Amino acid sequence: MRVELLMAWPRRHEQRWVELPEGSRVADALAAAGWQDAAGIAGLALNGRRVDASTPLEAGDRVELLRALELDPKEARRRRASSGGGERTGKS
């Protein structure tokens, strides 16, 4: 089965497709992509939902490597509101 993997940073992203046998898990996809030891990863998502590495995969799934937020969204809103609603703060 074919599975997509995506890792994104503020100014670039990396996408890979891997072929895996039926019954494979997220950890298997990470290993096949060479991303099992990816630095700065705060979590994993499968088709947009948080999962762990033991989650089983199906053909066509998308595994996303999540990084930590640089600024809490509530704090960003507070900062914008206190500055008169100017430009968004934080890095995008």
PyMOL Python script that loads the backbone (N, CA, C, O; Angstrom):
from pymol import cmd

cmd.read_pdbstr("""\
ATOM      1  N   MET A   1       0.838  -1.182   0.000  1.00  0.00           N
ATOM      2  CA  MET A   1       0.000   0.000   0.000  1.00  0.00           C
ATOM      3  C   MET A   1       0.880   1.241   0.000  1.00  0.00           C
ATOM      4  O   MET A   1       2.006   1.212   0.497  1.00  0.00           O
ATOM      5  N   ARG A   2       0.374   2.310  -0.547  1.00  0.00           N
ATOM      6  CA  ARG A   2       1.124   3.558  -0.654  1.00  0.00           C
ATOM      7  C   ARG A   2       0.621   4.545   0.394  1.00  0.00           C
ATOM      8  O   ARG A   2      -0.584   4.736   0.553  1.00  0.00           O
ATOM      9  N   VAL A   3       1.578   5.183   1.122  1.00  0.00           N
ATOM     10  CA  VAL A   3       1.255   6.123   2.193  1.00  0.00           C
ATOM     11  C   VAL A   3       2.084   7.387   1.997  1.00  0.00           C
ATOM     12  O   VAL A   3       3.252   7.316   1.614  1.00  0.00           O
ATOM     13  N   GLU A   4       1.480   8.537   2.257  1.00  0.00           N
ATOM     14  CA  GLU A   4       2.159   9.830   2.145  1.00  0.00           C
ATOM     15  C   GLU A   4       2.636  10.282   3.525  1.00  0.00           C
ATOM     16  O   GLU A   4       1.926  10.110   4.516  1.00  0.00           O
ATOM     17  N   LEU A   5       3.826  10.854   3.590  1.00  0.00           N
ATOM     18  CA  LEU A   5       4.347  11.440   4.823  1.00  0.00           C
ATOM     19  C   LEU A   5       4.682  12.899   4.552  1.00  0.00           C
ATOM     20  O   LEU A   5       5.187  13.245   3.484  1.00  0.00           O
ATOM     21  N   LEU A   6       4.395  13.759   5.540  1.00  0.00           N
ATOM     22  CA  LEU A   6       4.640  15.186   5.381  1.00  0.00           C
ATOM     23  C   LEU A   6       5.236  15.754   6.658  1.00  0.00           C
ATOM     24  O   LEU A   6       4.749  15.496   7.759  1.00  0.00           O
ATOM     25  N   MET A   7       6.296  16.532   6.492  1.00  0.00           N
ATOM     26  CA  MET A   7       6.924  17.241   7.603  1.00  0.00           C
ATOM     27  C   MET A   7       7.061  18.694   7.146  1.00  0.00           C
ATOM     28  O   MET A   7       7.586  18.952   6.063  1.00  0.00           O
ATOM     29  N   ALA A   8       6.590  19.657   7.968  1.00  0.00           N
ATOM     30  CA  ALA A   8       6.605  21.064   7.567  1.00  0.00           C
ATOM     31  C   ALA A   8       7.301  21.933   8.606  1.00  0.00           C
ATOM     32  O   ALA A   8       7.181  21.717   9.812  1.00  0.00           O
ATOM     33  N   TRP A   9       8.035  22.928   8.097  1.00  0.00           N
ATOM     34  CA  TRP A   9       8.686  23.941   8.912  1.00  0.00           C
ATOM     35  C   TRP A   9       8.164  25.294   8.435  1.00  0.00           C
ATOM     36  O   TRP A   9       7.429  25.352   7.449  1.00  0.00           O
ATOM     37  N   PRO A  10       8.528  26.384   9.113  1.00  0.00           N
ATOM     38  CA  PRO A  10       7.988  27.688   8.709  1.00  0.00           C
ATOM     39  C   PRO A  10       8.220  28.054   7.246  1.00  0.00           C
ATOM     40  O   PRO A  10       7.334  28.640   6.624  1.00  0.00           O
ATOM     41  N   ARG A  11       9.366  27.732   6.681  1.00  0.00           N
ATOM     42  CA  ARG A  11       9.649  28.174   5.315  1.00  0.00           C
ATOM     43  C   ARG A  11       9.908  27.047   4.322  1.00  0.00           C
ATOM     44  O   ARG A  11      10.349  27.304   3.201  1.00  0.00           O
ATOM     45  N   ARG A  12       9.648  25.836   4.704  1.00  0.00           N
ATOM     46  CA  ARG A  12       9.827  24.716   3.764  1.00  0.00           C
ATOM     47  C   ARG A  12       9.046  23.504   4.267  1.00  0.00           C
ATOM     48  O   ARG A  12       8.609  23.451   5.417  1.00  0.00           O
ATOM     49  N   HIS A  13       8.890  22.551   3.385  1.00  0.00           N
ATOM     50  CA  HIS A  13       8.252  21.294   3.785  1.00  0.00           C
ATOM     51  C   HIS A  13       8.910  20.149   3.019  1.00  0.00           C
ATOM     52  O   HIS A  13       9.584  20.347   2.008  1.00  0.00           O
ATOM     53  N   GLU A  14       8.692  18.971   3.532  1.00  0.00           N
ATOM     54  CA  GLU A  14       9.222  17.777   2.874  1.00  0.00           C
ATOM     55  C   GLU A  14       8.096  16.751   2.807  1.00  0.00           C
ATOM     56  O   GLU A  14       7.397  16.512   3.791  1.00  0.00           O
ATOM     57  N   GLN A  15       7.936  16.160   1.653  1.00  0.00           N
ATOM     58  CA  GLN A  15       6.880  15.176   1.428  1.00  0.00           C
ATOM     59  C   GLN A  15       7.502  13.921   0.825  1.00  0.00           C
ATOM     60  O   GLN A  15       8.353  13.998  -0.061  1.00  0.00           O
ATOM     61  N   ARG A  16       7.067  12.777   1.314  1.00  0.00           N
ATOM     62  CA  ARG A  16       7.548  11.503   0.767  1.00  0.00           C
ATOM     63  C   ARG A  16       6.379  10.539   0.656  1.00  0.00           C
ATOM     64  O   ARG A  16       5.427  10.582   1.436  1.00  0.00           O
ATOM     65  N   TRP A  17       6.480   9.676  -0.331  1.00  0.00           N
ATOM     66  CA  TRP A  17       5.545   8.566  -0.492  1.00  0.00           C
ATOM     67  C   TRP A  17       6.330   7.287  -0.255  1.00  0.00           C
ATOM     68  O   TRP A  17       7.448   7.147  -0.751  1.00  0.00           O
ATOM     69  N   VAL A  18       5.763   6.357   0.492  1.00  0.00           N
ATOM     70  CA  VAL A  18       6.434   5.079   0.741  1.00  0.00           C
ATOM     71  C   VAL A  18       5.468   3.942   0.437  1.00  0.00           C
ATOM     72  O   VAL A  18       4.256   4.079   0.603  1.00  0.00           O
ATOM     73  N   GLU A  19       6.015   2.833  -0.003  1.00  0.00           N
ATOM     74  CA  GLU A  19       5.253   1.604  -0.230  1.00  0.00           C
ATOM     75  C   GLU A  19       5.461   0.705   0.977  1.00  0.00           C
ATOM     76  O   GLU A  19       6.598   0.438   1.367  1.00  0.00           O
ATOM     77  N   LEU A  20       4.375   0.239   1.566  1.00  0.00           N
ATOM     78  CA  LEU A  20       4.433  -0.595   2.767  1.00  0.00           C
ATOM     79  C   LEU A  20       3.542  -1.814   2.599  1.00  0.00           C
ATOM     80  O   LEU A  20       2.580  -1.773   1.832  1.00  0.00           O
ATOM     81  N   PRO A  21       3.845  -2.893   3.300  1.00  0.00           N
ATOM     82  CA  PRO A  21       2.954  -4.057   3.263  1.00  0.00           C
ATOM     83  C   PRO A  21       1.684  -3.790   4.075  1.00  0.00           C
ATOM     84  O   PRO A  21       1.687  -2.962   4.986  1.00  0.00           O
ATOM     85  N   GLU A  22       0.624  -4.479   3.747  1.00  0.00           N
ATOM     86  CA  GLU A  22      -0.619  -4.378   4.522  1.00  0.00           C
ATOM     87  C   GLU A  22      -0.318  -4.684   5.983  1.00  0.00           C
ATOM     88  O   GLU A  22       0.547  -5.508   6.281  1.00  0.00           O
ATOM     89  N   GLY A  23      -1.023  -4.029   6.888  1.00  0.00           N
ATOM     90  CA  GLY A  23      -0.817  -4.249   8.313  1.00  0.00           C
ATOM     91  C   GLY A  23       0.272  -3.377   8.914  1.00  0.00           C
ATOM     92  O   GLY A  23       0.578  -3.501  10.100  1.00  0.00           O
ATOM     93  N   SER A  24       0.864  -2.494   8.110  1.00  0.00           N
ATOM     94  CA  SER A  24       1.918  -1.612   8.618  1.00  0.00           C
ATOM     95  C   SER A  24       1.331  -0.551   9.538  1.00  0.00           C
ATOM     96  O   SER A  24       0.142  -0.235   9.479  1.00  0.00           O
ATOM     97  N   ARG A  25       2.190  -0.014  10.385  1.00  0.00           N
ATOM     98  CA  ARG A  25       1.805   1.014  11.354  1.00  0.00           C
ATOM     99  C   ARG A  25       2.566   2.306  11.054  1.00  0.00           C
ATOM    100  O   ARG A  25       3.471   2.329  10.219  1.00  0.00           O
ATOM    101  N   VAL A  26       2.183   3.377  11.748  1.00  0.00           N
ATOM    102  CA  VAL A  26       2.826   4.675  11.547  1.00  0.00           C
ATOM    103  C   VAL A  26       4.342   4.563  11.718  1.00  0.00           C
ATOM    104  O   VAL A  26       5.093   5.139  10.932  1.00  0.00           O
ATOM    105  N   ALA A  27       4.797   3.835  12.727  1.00  0.00           N
ATOM    106  CA  ALA A  27       6.239   3.665  12.963  1.00  0.00           C
ATOM    107  C   ALA A  27       6.933   3.048  11.753  1.00  0.00           C
ATOM    108  O   ALA A  27       8.066   3.412  11.439  1.00  0.00           O
ATOM    109  N   ASP A  28       6.269   2.124  11.074  1.00  0.00           N
ATOM    110  CA  ASP A  28       6.846   1.500   9.878  1.00  0.00           C
ATOM    111  C   ASP A  28       7.016   2.526   8.753  1.00  0.00           C
ATOM    112  O   ASP A  28       8.019   2.515   8.040  1.00  0.00           O
ATOM    113  N   ALA A  29       6.030   3.407   8.604  1.00  0.00           N
ATOM    114  CA  ALA A  29       6.107   4.443   7.574  1.00  0.00           C
ATOM    115  C   ALA A  29       7.242   5.416   7.874  1.00  0.00           C
ATOM    116  O   ALA A  29       7.975   5.816   6.970  1.00  0.00           O
ATOM    117  N   LEU A  30       7.389   5.799   9.143  1.00  0.00           N
ATOM    118  CA  LEU A  30       8.477   6.699   9.530  1.00  0.00           C
ATOM    119  C   LEU A  30       9.833   6.071   9.226  1.00  0.00           C
ATOM    120  O   LEU A  30      10.735   6.739   8.720  1.00  0.00           O
ATOM    121  N   ALA A  31       9.973   4.791   9.536  1.00  0.00           N
ATOM    122  CA  ALA A  31      11.233   4.088   9.276  1.00  0.00           C
ATOM    123  C   ALA A  31      11.507   4.001   7.775  1.00  0.00           C
ATOM    124  O   ALA A  31      12.643   4.192   7.341  1.00  0.00           O
ATOM    125  N   ALA A  32      10.480   3.715   6.987  1.00  0.00           N
ATOM    126  CA  ALA A  32      10.650   3.597   5.537  1.00  0.00           C
ATOM    127  C   ALA A  32      11.071   4.931   4.917  1.00  0.00           C
ATOM    128  O   ALA A  32      11.797   4.959   3.923  1.00  0.00           O
ATOM    129  N   ALA A  33      10.610   6.037   5.512  1.00  0.00           N
ATOM    130  CA  ALA A  33      10.970   7.365   5.010  1.00  0.00           C
ATOM    131  C   ALA A  33      12.297   7.852   5.579  1.00  0.00           C
ATOM    132  O   ALA A  33      12.835   8.861   5.125  1.00  0.00           O
ATOM    133  N   GLY A  34      12.830   7.137   6.577  1.00  0.00           N
ATOM    134  CA  GLY A  34      14.063   7.571   7.229  1.00  0.00           C
ATOM    135  C   GLY A  34      13.835   8.671   8.245  1.00  0.00           C
ATOM    136  O   GLY A  34      14.768   9.391   8.600  1.00  0.00           O
ATOM    137  N   TRP A  35      12.599   8.810   8.720  1.00  0.00           N
ATOM    138  CA  TRP A  35      12.228   9.880   9.645  1.00  0.00           C
ATOM    139  C   TRP A  35      11.978   9.392  11.070  1.00  0.00           C
ATOM    140  O   TRP A  35      11.394  10.130  11.864  1.00  0.00           O
ATOM    141  N   GLN A  36      12.393   8.188  11.418  1.00  0.00           N
ATOM    142  CA  GLN A  36      12.099   7.658  12.747  1.00  0.00           C
ATOM    143  C   GLN A  36      12.769   8.462  13.856  1.00  0.00           C
ATOM    144  O   GLN A  36      12.306   8.434  14.996  1.00  0.00           O
ATOM    145  N   ASP A  37      13.845   9.177  13.547  1.00  0.00           N
ATOM    146  CA  ASP A  37      14.554   9.982  14.544  1.00  0.00           C
ATOM    147  C   ASP A  37      14.494  11.468  14.211  1.00  0.00           C
ATOM    148  O   ASP A  37      15.418  12.212  14.540  1.00  0.00           O
ATOM    149  N   ALA A  38      13.418  11.908  13.565  1.00  0.00           N
ATOM    150  CA  ALA A  38      13.306  13.310  13.161  1.00  0.00           C
ATOM    151  C   ALA A  38      13.336  14.228  14.381  1.00  0.00           C
ATOM    152  O   ALA A  38      12.631  13.994  15.362  1.00  0.00           O
ATOM    153  N   ALA A  39      14.150  15.265  14.310  1.00  0.00           N
ATOM    154  CA  ALA A  39      14.300  16.201  15.430  1.00  0.00           C
ATOM    155  C   ALA A  39      13.180  17.238  15.436  1.00  0.00           C
ATOM    156  O   ALA A  39      12.661  17.612  14.384  1.00  0.00           O
ATOM    157  N   GLY A  40      12.818  17.691  16.619  1.00  0.00           N
ATOM    158  CA  GLY A  40      11.843  18.761  16.764  1.00  0.00           C
ATOM    159  C   GLY A  40      10.404  18.353  16.559  1.00  0.00           C
ATOM    160  O   GLY A  40       9.546  19.211  16.345  1.00  0.00           O
ATOM    161  N   ILE A  41      10.119  17.081  16.616  1.00  0.00           N
ATOM    162  CA  ILE A  41       8.760  16.607  16.385  1.00  0.00           C
ATOM    163  C   ILE A  41       8.006  16.529  17.716  1.00  0.00           C
ATOM    164  O   ILE A  41       8.471  15.896  18.665  1.00  0.00           O
ATOM    165  N   ALA A  42       6.841  17.177  17.777  1.00  0.00           N
ATOM    166  CA  ALA A  42       6.039  17.210  19.000  1.00  0.00           C
ATOM    167  C   ALA A  42       4.948  16.147  19.001  1.00  0.00           C
ATOM    168  O   ALA A  42       4.378  15.848  20.051  1.00  0.00           O
ATOM    169  N   GLY A  43       4.652  15.577  17.845  1.00  0.00           N
ATOM    170  CA  GLY A  43       3.605  14.569  17.772  1.00  0.00           C
ATOM    171  C   GLY A  43       3.394  14.098  16.347  1.00  0.00           C
ATOM    172  O   GLY A  43       4.097  14.506  15.423  1.00  0.00           O
ATOM    173  N   LEU A  44       2.404  13.225  16.192  1.00  0.00           N
ATOM    174  CA  LEU A  44       2.076  12.645  14.892  1.00  0.00           C
ATOM    175  C   LEU A  44       0.587  12.797  14.637  1.00  0.00           C
ATOM    176  O   LEU A  44      -0.219  12.789  15.567  1.00  0.00           O
ATOM    177  N   ALA A  45       0.231  12.935  13.370  1.00  0.00           N
ATOM    178  CA  ALA A  45      -1.175  12.966  12.983  1.00  0.00           C
ATOM    179  C   ALA A  45      -1.359  12.038  11.790  1.00  0.00           C
ATOM    180  O   ALA A  45      -0.466  11.887  10.956  1.00  0.00           O
ATOM    181  N   LEU A  46      -2.519  11.428  11.725  1.00  0.00           N
ATOM    182  CA  LEU A  46      -2.886  10.564  10.610  1.00  0.00           C
ATOM    183  C   LEU A  46      -4.162  11.127  10.020  1.00  0.00           C
ATOM    184  O   LEU A  46      -5.208  11.127  10.669  1.00  0.00           O
ATOM    185  N   ASN A  47      -4.076  11.607   8.790  1.00  0.00           N
ATOM    186  CA  ASN A  47      -5.224  12.225   8.126  1.00  0.00           C
ATOM    187  C   ASN A  47      -5.829  13.333   8.979  1.00  0.00           C
ATOM    188  O   ASN A  47      -7.050  13.479   9.044  1.00  0.00           O
ATOM    189  N   GLY A  48      -4.961  14.120   9.640  1.00  0.00           N
ATOM    190  CA  GLY A  48      -5.413  15.269  10.412  1.00  0.00           C
ATOM    191  C   GLY A  48      -5.799  15.004  11.853  1.00  0.00           C
ATOM    192  O   GLY A  48      -6.202  15.932  12.554  1.00  0.00           O
ATOM    193  N   ARG A  49      -5.689  13.766  12.318  1.00  0.00           N
ATOM    194  CA  ARG A  49      -6.042  13.436  13.707  1.00  0.00           C
ATOM    195  C   ARG A  49      -4.814  12.931  14.448  1.00  0.00           C
ATOM    196  O   ARG A  49      -4.035  12.145  13.909  1.00  0.00           O
ATOM    197  N   ARG A  50      -4.639  13.391  15.705  1.00  0.00           N
ATOM    198  CA  ARG A  50      -3.478  12.979  16.507  1.00  0.00           C
ATOM    199  C   ARG A  50      -3.494  11.474  16.724  1.00  0.00           C
ATOM    200  O   ARG A  50      -4.535  10.891  17.028  1.00  0.00           O
ATOM    201  N   VAL A  51      -2.323  10.849  16.564  1.00  0.00           N
ATOM    202  CA  VAL A  51      -2.163   9.402  16.752  1.00  0.00           C
ATOM    203  C   VAL A  51      -0.799   9.140  17.376  1.00  0.00           C
ATOM    204  O   VAL A  51      -0.005  10.062  17.563  1.00  0.00           O
ATOM    205  N   ASP A  52      -0.533   7.877  17.695  1.00  0.00           N
ATOM    206  CA  ASP A  52       0.814   7.502  18.122  1.00  0.00           C
ATOM    207  C   ASP A  52       1.406   6.563  17.076  1.00  0.00           C
ATOM    208  O   ASP A  52       0.735   6.181  16.118  1.00  0.00           O
ATOM    209  N   ALA A  53       2.650   6.203  17.271  1.00  0.00           N
ATOM    210  CA  ALA A  53       3.386   5.433  16.265  1.00  0.00           C
ATOM    211  C   ALA A  53       2.851   4.025  16.054  1.00  0.00           C
ATOM    212  O   ALA A  53       3.175   3.391  15.049  1.00  0.00           O
ATOM    213  N   SER A  54       2.035   3.519  16.983  1.00  0.00           N
ATOM    214  CA  SER A  54       1.512   2.157  16.852  1.00  0.00           C
ATOM    215  C   SER A  54       0.195   2.090  16.074  1.00  0.00           C
ATOM    216  O   SER A  54      -0.372   1.009  15.918  1.00  0.00           O
ATOM    217  N   THR A  55      -0.291   3.217  15.590  1.00  0.00           N
ATOM    218  CA  THR A  55      -1.561   3.263  14.865  1.00  0.00           C
ATOM    219  C   THR A  55      -1.434   2.570  13.511  1.00  0.00           C
ATOM    220  O   THR A  55      -0.501   2.851  12.759  1.00  0.00           O
ATOM    221  N   PRO A  56      -2.374   1.656  13.191  1.00  0.00           N
ATOM    222  CA  PRO A  56      -2.324   0.974  11.890  1.00  0.00           C
ATOM    223  C   PRO A  56      -2.652   1.926  10.733  1.00  0.00           C
ATOM    224  O   PRO A  56      -3.385   2.901  10.898  1.00  0.00           O
ATOM    225  N   LEU A  57      -2.098   1.619   9.581  1.00  0.00           N
ATOM    226  CA  LEU A  57      -2.292   2.431   8.382  1.00  0.00           C
ATOM    227  C   LEU A  57      -3.156   1.714   7.358  1.00  0.00           C
ATOM    228  O   LEU A  57      -3.273   0.489   7.359  1.00  0.00           O
ATOM    229  N   GLU A  58      -3.762   2.519   6.480  1.00  0.00           N
ATOM    230  CA  GLU A  58      -4.501   2.003   5.333  1.00  0.00           C
ATOM    231  C   GLU A  58      -3.943   2.681   4.084  1.00  0.00           C
ATOM    232  O   GLU A  58      -3.329   3.745   4.168  1.00  0.00           O
ATOM    233  N   ALA A  59      -4.154   2.071   2.953  1.00  0.00           N
ATOM    234  CA  ALA A  59      -3.675   2.640   1.691  1.00  0.00           C
ATOM    235  C   ALA A  59      -4.206   4.061   1.523  1.00  0.00           C
ATOM    236  O   ALA A  59      -5.380   4.328   1.779  1.00  0.00           O
ATOM    237  N   GLY A  60      -3.331   4.967   1.092  1.00  0.00           N
ATOM    238  CA  GLY A  60      -3.719   6.348   0.842  1.00  0.00           C
ATOM    239  C   GLY A  60      -3.673   7.260   2.053  1.00  0.00           C
ATOM    240  O   GLY A  60      -3.959   8.451   1.933  1.00  0.00           O
ATOM    241  N   ASP A  61      -3.317   6.726   3.228  1.00  0.00           N
ATOM    242  CA  ASP A  61      -3.245   7.551   4.432  1.00  0.00           C
ATOM    243  C   ASP A  61      -2.157   8.608   4.301  1.00  0.00           C
ATOM    244  O   ASP A  61      -1.209   8.465   3.529  1.00  0.00           O
ATOM    245  N   ARG A  62      -2.325   9.677   5.083  1.00  0.00           N
ATOM    246  CA  ARG A  62      -1.337  10.760   5.141  1.00  0.00           C
ATOM    247  C   ARG A  62      -0.851  10.887   6.581  1.00  0.00           C
ATOM    248  O   ARG A  62      -1.638  11.179   7.482  1.00  0.00           O
ATOM    249  N   VAL A  63       0.444  10.668   6.798  1.00  0.00           N
ATOM    250  CA  VAL A  63       1.064  10.787   8.119  1.00  0.00           C
ATOM    251  C   VAL A  63       1.754  12.145   8.178  1.00  0.00           C
ATOM    252  O   VAL A  63       2.572  12.474   7.319  1.00  0.00           O
ATOM    253  N   GLU A  64       1.414  12.936   9.206  1.00  0.00           N
ATOM    254  CA  GLU A  64       2.002  14.263   9.366  1.00  0.00           C
ATOM    255  C   GLU A  64       2.843  14.291  10.634  1.00  0.00           C
ATOM    256  O   GLU A  64       2.379  13.873  11.695  1.00  0.00           O
ATOM    257  N   LEU A  65       4.063  14.776  10.535  1.00  0.00           N
ATOM    258  CA  LEU A  65       4.926  14.967  11.694  1.00  0.00           C
ATOM    259  C   LEU A  65       4.689  16.382  12.184  1.00  0.00           C
ATOM    260  O   LEU A  65       4.894  17.344  11.445  1.00  0.00           O
ATOM    261  N   LEU A  66       4.258  16.509  13.427  1.00  0.00           N
ATOM    262  CA  LEU A  66       3.862  17.797  13.986  1.00  0.00           C
ATOM    263  C   LEU A  66       4.998  18.411  14.789  1.00  0.00           C
ATOM    264  O   LEU A  66       5.691  17.712  15.529  1.00  0.00           O
ATOM    265  N   ARG A  67       5.186  19.702  14.646  1.00  0.00           N
ATOM    266  CA  ARG A  67       6.185  20.385  15.465  1.00  0.00           C
ATOM    267  C   ARG A  67       5.460  21.212  16.522  1.00  0.00           C
ATOM    268  O   ARG A  67       4.271  21.500  16.388  1.00  0.00           O
ATOM    269  N   ALA A  68       6.171  21.583  17.552  1.00  0.00           N
ATOM    270  CA  ALA A  68       5.582  22.360  18.643  1.00  0.00           C
ATOM    271  C   ALA A  68       5.219  23.759  18.152  1.00  0.00           C
ATOM    272  O   ALA A  68       5.874  24.310  17.268  1.00  0.00           O
ATOM    273  N   LEU A  69       4.168  24.320  18.736  1.00  0.00           N
ATOM    274  CA  LEU A  69       3.789  25.688  18.416  1.00  0.00           C
ATOM    275  C   LEU A  69       4.849  26.644  18.943  1.00  0.00           C
ATOM    276  O   LEU A  69       5.374  26.454  20.040  1.00  0.00           O
ATOM    277  N   GLU A  70       5.157  27.657  18.170  1.00  0.00           N
ATOM    278  CA  GLU A  70       6.110  28.669  18.626  1.00  0.00           C
ATOM    279  C   GLU A  70       5.427  29.686  19.521  1.00  0.00           C
ATOM    280  O   GLU A  70       6.076  30.308  20.362  1.00  0.00           O
ATOM    281  N   LEU A  71       4.116  29.861  19.347  1.00  0.00           N
ATOM    282  CA  LEU A  71       3.347  30.805  20.141  1.00  0.00           C
ATOM    283  C   LEU A  71       1.942  30.249  20.293  1.00  0.00           C
ATOM    284  O   LEU A  71       1.310  29.871  19.306  1.00  0.00           O
ATOM    285  N   ASP A  72       1.454  30.197  21.518  1.00  0.00           N
ATOM    286  CA  ASP A  72       0.107  29.719  21.789  1.00  0.00           C
ATOM    287  C   ASP A  72      -0.901  30.602  21.043  1.00  0.00           C
ATOM    288  O   ASP A  72      -0.793  31.826  21.116  1.00  0.00           O
ATOM    289  N   PRO A  73      -1.872  30.028  20.333  1.00  0.00           N
ATOM    290  CA  PRO A  73      -2.837  30.832  19.574  1.00  0.00           C
ATOM    291  C   PRO A  73      -3.602  31.843  20.429  1.00  0.00           C
ATOM    292  O   PRO A  73      -3.879  32.951  19.972  1.00  0.00           O
ATOM    293  N   LYS A  74      -3.944  31.475  21.657  1.00  0.00           N
ATOM    294  CA  LYS A  74      -4.643  32.429  22.535  1.00  0.00           C
ATOM    295  C   LYS A  74      -3.750  33.623  22.857  1.00  0.00           C
ATOM    296  O   LYS A  74      -4.211  34.764  22.868  1.00  0.00           O
ATOM    297  N   GLU A  75      -2.482  33.358  23.114  1.00  0.00           N
ATOM    298  CA  GLU A  75      -1.544  34.443  23.404  1.00  0.00           C
ATOM    299  C   GLU A  75      -1.369  35.341  22.186  1.00  0.00           C
ATOM    300  O   GLU A  75      -1.273  36.560  22.328  1.00  0.00           O
ATOM    301  N   ALA A  76      -1.327  34.760  20.997  1.00  0.00           N
ATOM    302  CA  ALA A  76      -1.206  35.557  19.775  1.00  0.00           C
ATOM    303  C   ALA A  76      -2.411  36.477  19.617  1.00  0.00           C
ATOM    304  O   ALA A  76      -2.253  37.640  19.245  1.00  0.00           O
ATOM    305  N   ARG A  77      -3.620  35.973  19.895  1.00  0.00           N
ATOM    306  CA  ARG A  77      -4.824  36.810  19.817  1.00  0.00           C
ATOM    307  C   ARG A  77      -4.767  37.936  20.844  1.00  0.00           C
ATOM    308  O   ARG A  77      -5.112  39.078  20.539  1.00  0.00           O
ATOM    309  N   ARG A  78      -4.329  37.614  22.065  1.00  0.00           N
ATOM    310  CA  ARG A  78      -4.215  38.650  23.108  1.00  0.00           C
ATOM    311  C   ARG A  78      -3.256  39.755  22.666  1.00  0.00           C
ATOM    312  O   ARG A  78      -3.547  40.940  22.831  1.00  0.00           O
ATOM    313  N   ARG A  79      -2.129  39.369  22.113  1.00  0.00           N
ATOM    314  CA  ARG A  79      -1.148  40.359  21.665  1.00  0.00           C
ATOM    315  C   ARG A  79      -1.706  41.234  20.550  1.00  0.00           C
ATOM    316  O   ARG A  79      -1.500  42.448  20.547  1.00  0.00           O
ATOM    317  N   ARG A  80      -2.413  40.617  19.603  1.00  0.00           N
ATOM    318  CA  ARG A  80      -3.010  41.404  18.518  1.00  0.00           C
ATOM    319  C   ARG A  80      -4.049  42.365  19.058  1.00  0.00           C
ATOM    320  O   ARG A  80      -4.105  43.521  18.639  1.00  0.00           O
ATOM    321  N   ALA A  81      -4.880  41.892  19.994  1.00  0.00           N
ATOM    322  CA  ALA A  81      -5.929  42.736  20.559  1.00  0.00           C
ATOM    323  C   ALA A  81      -5.333  43.912  21.336  1.00  0.00           C
ATOM    324  O   ALA A  81      -5.827  45.035  21.240  1.00  0.00           O
ATOM    325  N   SER A  82      -4.288  43.658  22.095  1.00  0.00           N
ATOM    326  CA  SER A  82      -3.697  44.729  22.904  1.00  0.00           C
ATOM    327  C   SER A  82      -2.929  45.742  22.057  1.00  0.00           C
ATOM    328  O   SER A  82      -2.692  46.867  22.496  1.00  0.00           O
ATOM    329  N   SER A  83      -2.547  45.351  20.861  1.00  0.00           N
ATOM    330  CA  SER A  83      -1.824  46.287  19.995  1.00  0.00           C
ATOM    331  C   SER A  83      -2.751  46.935  18.972  1.00  0.00           C
ATOM    332  O   SER A  83      -2.284  47.554  18.016  1.00  0.00           O
ATOM    333  N   GLY A  84      -4.042  46.799  19.165  1.00  0.00           N
ATOM    334  CA  GLY A  84      -4.989  47.422  18.251  1.00  0.00           C
ATOM    335  C   GLY A  84      -5.346  46.574  17.053  1.00  0.00           C
ATOM    336  O   GLY A  84      -5.861  47.086  16.059  1.00  0.00           O
ATOM    337  N   GLY A  85      -5.074  45.254  17.134  1.00  0.00           N
ATOM    338  CA  GLY A  85      -5.469  44.347  16.055  1.00  0.00           C
ATOM    339  C   GLY A  85      -4.576  44.403  14.844  1.00  0.00           C
ATOM    340  O   GLY A  85      -5.016  44.105  13.734  1.00  0.00           O
ATOM    341  N   GLY A  86      -3.331  44.779  15.037  1.00  0.00           N
ATOM    342  CA  GLY A  86      -2.382  44.873  13.923  1.00  0.00           C
ATOM    343  C   GLY A  86      -2.066  43.521  13.320  1.00  0.00           C
ATOM    344  O   GLY A  86      -2.853  42.579  13.409  1.00  0.00           O
ATOM    345  N   GLU A  87      -0.907  43.447  12.710  1.00  0.00           N
ATOM    346  CA  GLU A  87      -0.492  42.209  12.047  1.00  0.00           C
ATOM    347  C   GLU A  87      -0.320  41.077  13.038  1.00  0.00           C
ATOM    348  O   GLU A  87      -0.097  41.296  14.228  1.00  0.00           O
ATOM    349  N   ARG A  88      -0.428  39.875  12.530  1.00  0.00           N
ATOM    350  CA  ARG A  88      -0.253  38.686  13.363  1.00  0.00           C
ATOM    351  C   ARG A  88       1.185  38.596  13.843  1.00  0.00           C
ATOM    352  O   ARG A  88       2.120  38.959  13.130  1.00  0.00           O
ATOM    353  N   THR A  89       1.345  38.095  15.087  1.00  0.00           N
ATOM    354  CA  THR A  89       2.689  37.899  15.613  1.00  0.00           C
ATOM    355  C   THR A  89       3.076  36.448  15.477  1.00  0.00           C
ATOM    356  O   THR A  89       2.223  35.594  15.235  1.00  0.00           O
ATOM    357  N   GLY A  90       4.345  36.160  15.630  1.00  0.00           N
ATOM    358  CA  GLY A  90       4.819  34.779  15.486  1.00  0.00           C
ATOM    359  C   GLY A  90       5.295  34.548  14.071  1.00  0.00           C
ATOM    360  O   GLY A  90       5.121  35.387  13.187  1.00  0.00           O
ATOM    361  N   LYS A  91       5.892  33.404  13.880  1.00  0.00           N
ATOM    362  CA  LYS A  91       6.434  33.053  12.565  1.00  0.00           C
ATOM    363  C   LYS A  91       5.469  32.146  11.846  1.00  0.00           C
ATOM    364  O   LYS A  91       4.862  31.269  12.462  1.00  0.00           O
ATOM    365  N   SER A  92       5.316  32.345  10.541  1.00  0.00           N
ATOM    366  CA  SER A  92       4.437  31.490   9.744  1.00  0.00           C
ATOM    367  C   SER A  92       5.176  30.936   8.573  1.00  0.00           C
ATOM    368  O   SER A  92       4.603  30.190   7.779  1.00  0.00           O
TER     369      SER A  92
END
""", "prot")
cmd.dss("prot")
cmd.show_as("cartoon", "prot")
cmd.util.cbc("prot")
cmd.orient("prot")
